[in-house]
Amino acid sequence: MDLSLIKRDFRELRSYVFGENDINDWDRLIIIYNLYLFFNHLYILYALIDYISKDKNQSFLNQFKNIYLFFFILCNVRTSYFYFIYNVAKINKNLSDSFYKNTKEYFI
């Protein structure tokens, strides 16, 4: 996976979202919200990984709750990723295909 391809895709997306074009304002807002959800879920996921891996002396019930929450957030990351790809496809199909091709190995 080449990080420069993902950076290129984000630069192109930024030009669509923040540039002067005929994209509906709601579509812009939804894409920004999808990115916000996606990155927040990733942050929470990494924080949970850190918490679960460090705290070994929990009761079974607490461990179960933490693991359940981990998998719940993991599913939310995947869902927000797919909604992001779907909403980018509404404004530019080629850009969403490029995002999907360059990032699918991480989120599918």
Residue, then its C-alpha position, 0 to 999 in steps of 0.5 A: m500500500d502506498l501512502s502517497l496514493i491515499k494522500r493524493d485521494f484526500r487532496e482531491l477530496r478536499s478540493y471537491v469538498f472545500g472548493e467551488n463546485d456544484i456539489n450540494d452542501w448536504d453532501r459536503l457535510i455528510i462526507i465531513y461527518n463520515l470522516y469525523l465518525f471514522f477517525n473518532h471510531l479509530y481513536i476509540l478502538y486504539a484506546l480500547i486496545d491499549y486499555i485491554s492489553k494493559d489491564k490484566n487483573q479484571s474480572f471476567l465480566n469486565q473483560f467481557k464488556n471491554i471485548y464486546l465494546f471493542f468488537f462493537i467499535l470495530c464494526n462501527v469503523r467498518t460501517s463508517y468506512f463503507y458509508f464514507i466510500y458510498n458518499v464519496a461515490k455520490i460526488n465522484k465515482n472514480l475518487s471513491d474507487s481509488f479510495y476503496k482500492n487503496t484502503k480496502e486491505y485495512f478495513i475489509 
